[in-house]
Amino acid sequence: MVWGLAWAQYNLYYDLRTFNLGLNIGFNYNQVKIHYTSLQYNPPSPNAPAFVRIEGIPGLNLGLIINKKLHRYFDLRSVVSVSLQQRNIYFELADTVVKRRLEAAYLYLPLLLKYKSQFYKGYRVYILGGVQLGLNLASDKRVRDNPELIRMERTDFQWIAGVGMDFYLPNVKFSPELSYSLGFRNVYDPTGTRYGYVIRSLHMQTISLNFQFE
């Protein structure tokens, strides 16, 4: 009787299907985890950078949701998405500041495990985690031809974790989600970057606020 009332008030059809497809739209804020060489702290000449500063820039996410039900509380999930990202890097010298941009258009291919709470009054809380492969779609020629852009490796591998809430509406399941990803591969390529020698490695970090519809 209780489940009958729930069916009358909320659409739980999404949780009974083996496969679900959906749409993901979101925003991201990008930073990097940076490691320096010893020159960062002990510059050998007045012309060497004394400090490096990173500025995060908001970006956009757009993707396709593929969800496989494993259990009443567990799903196997992938959100194949394109993510537009930018970070600004400032090399601060004694008398000037040199700005360089770290731009990327990533195709992300994640594999995630989602754990859902019990259904309660039209919603479930969930957490998820996993790994994802990132393929940078930015043109190498464009980066080579623009001295203000910093080169990066083509591929990245990242840990990802998130938390969200599923709302069961009459015609759609709506899920706002907050996630964090951290790259465990050094994507920095110092080729062609003046003062780039003060940076030893860059690992991508991204916080995303996504709105998902299934």
C-alpha positions in Angstrom: 0.0 0.0 0.0 2.8 2.4 0.9 4.6 1.7 -2.4 1.3 2.1 -4.3 0.9 5.6 -2.8 4.5 6.4 -3.7 3.9 5.4 -7.2 0.9 7.6 -7.3 2.8 10.6 -6.1 6.3 10.1 -7.5 7.6 8.5 -10.6 9.9 5.7 -9.5 10.1 4.1 -13.0 13.7 5.3 -13.4 14.9 3.0 -10.5 13.2 -0.1 -11.9 14.9 0.1 -15.4 18.1 -1.7 -16.0 19.5 1.1 -18.2 18.8 4.8 -18.1 20.0 7.6 -20.4 20.1 11.3 -19.5 21.6 14.7 -20.1 24.1 16.5 -18.0 24.6 20.3 -18.0 26.9 22.0 -15.5 29.5 24.6 -14.6 33.1 24.0 -13.4 35.8 25.9 -11.6 39.3 25.0 -12.4 42.6 25.1 -10.5 45.8 23.1 -10.6 47.9 21.4 -8.0 51.4 22.7 -8.8 54.9 21.6 -7.8 57.9 23.9 -8.3 61.5 23.4 -8.9 64.0 24.9 -6.4 64.3 28.0 -8.6 60.8 29.0 -7.4 62.2 29.7 -4.0 65.8 30.6 -4.8 65.9 32.4 -8.2 69.4 32.6 -9.6 69.0 36.1 -11.2 66.7 39.1 -11.0 65.2 38.0 -14.4 63.8 34.7 -13.0 60.3 34.5 -11.6 60.1 34.9 -7.8 56.5 33.6 -7.6 54.0 31.8 -9.7 50.2 32.4 -9.1 47.3 30.4 -10.5 43.9 31.9 -11.3 40.9 29.6 -11.8 38.3 30.5 -14.4 34.7 29.2 -14.6 33.9 26.8 -17.4 31.0 24.7 -18.9 30.2 21.0 -18.9 27.8 19.2 -21.3 27.4 15.4 -21.4 25.4 12.2 -21.9 24.5 10.0 -18.9 24.7 6.2 -19.1 23.4 4.5 -16.0 23.3 0.7 -15.3 21.4 -0.6 -12.3 23.4 -3.1 -10.3 21.4 -3.3 -7.1 18.6 -1.5 -5.2 21.2 0.9 -3.9 24.1 0.7 -6.4 24.5 1.9 -10.0 27.3 1.7 -12.4 27.5 5.1 -14.1 29.3 7.1 -16.8 28.8 10.7 -17.8 30.5 11.1 -21.2 31.1 14.8 -21.4 32.9 17.7 -23.0 34.3 20.2 -20.4 35.6 23.7 -21.4 38.3 24.8 -19.0 40.8 27.6 -18.4 43.4 28.5 -15.8 45.6 31.6 -15.9 49.2 31.3 -14.7 51.1 34.5 -13.7 54.9 34.5 -13.5 55.7 37.4 -11.1 59.1 39.0 -11.8 60.8 41.8 -9.9 59.4 44.5 -12.2 56.6 42.9 -14.2 54.0 40.0 -14.3 53.9 37.7 -17.3 50.5 36.0 -17.9 50.0 32.7 -19.7 46.8 30.7 -20.2 46.2 27.0 -19.7 43.2 26.2 -21.9 41.6 22.8 -22.5 38.5 21.3 -24.0 38.4 17.8 -22.4 36.4 14.8 -23.5 35.9 12.9 -20.2 35.2 9.2 -20.1 34.4 8.3 -16.5 33.6 5.0 -14.8 31.7 5.6 -11.5 30.0 3.6 -8.8 26.9 5.3 -7.3 25.4 4.5 -3.9 21.9 5.7 -3.3 20.1 6.1 0.1 16.6 4.8 0.7 13.7 6.6 -1.1 12.1 9.3 1.1 9.3 11.7 0.2 10.3 12.1 -3.4 14.1 12.1 -3.3 17.3 10.1 -2.6 20.7 11.3 -1.5 23.7 9.7 -3.2 27.4 9.6 -3.3 29.7 8.4 -6.1 33.3 7.8 -6.9 35.6 6.4 -9.5 38.1 7.3 -12.2 38.0 9.1 -15.5 40.1 9.4 -18.7 40.4 12.9 -20.1 41.3 13.6 -23.7 42.3 17.2 -24.5 40.7 18.2 -27.8 42.5 21.5 -28.1 44.5 22.0 -31.3 48.2 21.6 -30.9 48.8 24.0 -33.8 46.8 26.7 -32.1 48.9 26.3 -28.9 52.1 26.4 -30.9 51.1 29.5 -32.8 50.0 31.4 -29.7 52.8 32.2 -27.3 50.4 33.1 -24.5 49.1 29.5 -24.3 50.9 26.7 -22.2 51.2 23.3 -23.8 49.8 20.3 -22.0 49.9 16.5 -22.5 47.0 15.1 -24.6 45.7 12.7 -22.0 44.9 12.9 -18.3 43.7 10.4 -15.7 41.7 11.6 -12.7 40.1 10.5 -9.5 36.6 11.8 -9.1 34.1 11.9 -6.2 30.8 13.6 -5.8 27.6 13.9 -3.8 24.1 14.7 -5.1 20.3 14.3 -4.7 17.8 12.6 -7.0 14.4 14.3 -7.2 11.6 12.2 -8.7 9.4 14.5 -10.6 6.4 13.5 -12.7 8.2 13.5 -16.1 11.9 13.4 -15.2 14.4 12.5 -12.5 16.3 15.7 -11.7 19.7 15.5 -9.9 21.9 18.4 -8.8 25.4 17.1 -8.1 28.6 18.6 -6.7 31.8 16.7 -7.7 35.6 17.1 -7.4 38.2 15.6 -9.6 42.0 15.5 -9.2 44.5 14.4 -11.9 47.1 11.9 -10.9 49.2 12.4 -14.1 51.5 15.3 -14.7 50.1 17.1 -17.7 52.6 19.9 -17.9 54.7 20.4 -21.1 57.2 23.2 -20.6 58.0 23.4 -24.4 57.9 26.9 -25.7 57.0 28.5 -22.3 59.3 31.2 -21.1 59.9 30.9 -17.4 58.3 27.5 -17.5 61.3 25.9 -16.0 60.3 27.0 -12.5 57.3 24.5 -12.7 58.0 20.8 -12.2 54.5 19.4 -12.6 50.8 20.4 -12.9 47.9 18.2 -11.9 44.4 19.3 -12.9 41.8 20.0 -10.2 38.2 20.8 -11.0 35.1 21.4 -8.9 31.8 20.9 -10.9 28.2 21.8 -10.2 26.1 19.6 -12.5 22.4 19.4 -13.2 21.3 16.0 -14.5 18.1 15.0 -16.2 17.1 11.3 -16.7 
